[in-house]
């Protein structure tokens, strides 16, 4: 019989409300949580230039401006 290892599910870390966020840009993982979308969806938006907001690049990584996230979350996604 093979021993199996049970992996504990990662519980999402508590995220700071956007209106209390001191950073100006969030990583994809955190932005996706705020938008209730998968990280891959945000990556597709970045790759195809679609979606309600555009990323910036910080050190070669995608970053999502907090001001834009607030705009989308508050329903002004134009």
N, C-alpha and C positions, 0 to 999 in steps of 0.2 A: 504494500500500500504506500502511495506517495503522500508525503506530508504537504499540506497546502498552507500557504500563508494568507491570512485574511488581512486585507489592507483596509485601514480605517478610512472612511470617507472624509475628505477635507471639508470642514465646515467653512463657509465663506466668512472672512474676517469682517468685523463691523466696519462699515465705511462711513467716513465723515460726511455730513450733509454738504452739498455743493456750496450753499451760501455761507458755510463756515470754513471752506477749504482755503488754506493759506497759499497753496501752490497755484501757479497760473496754468500749468499743463499737467495732465494726468496720463499715466501709462494706459495702454489698451485694456488691460485686465480691469482696472478700476473704472474706466470710462464705460466699458461694456456693462458692468454691474449697475451703474447709474441709469443707463439707458434700457436696462432689461433686455439686452441683446447678447448674442454670443461674441466672443472675441473675434471669431472668424468673420462674422458679419462686418465688423468695423474694419478688418483688414481688407475685405472685398471693397468696401466704400473707398478706402484709400487707394487701392490698386486701380479701380475702374473710374475713379472720380465721380462717384455717385453717392447718394445718401444725403442726409440733412446737414452734415458738417464736414469740414476738411481737417485733416491732421496737419501737424507740423512735424518736422524731423528734429530730434534732439539726440545728438551723438549717434546718428544712424538708426535710431529707433523711432517708432511712431509715438507722437504725443498728441493729446486731445485737449485743446484750450478749454479751460473751465468756463469762461464766458460763453463760448459756443454751446457747451453742454447745458448750461443754465437756460439758454435761449430755447434749445430743443426740448428740454424737460418741462419748461413752462409753457410749451405749446406754440411758440412763435417760430416754427420750423419752416422758414421760407428761404 
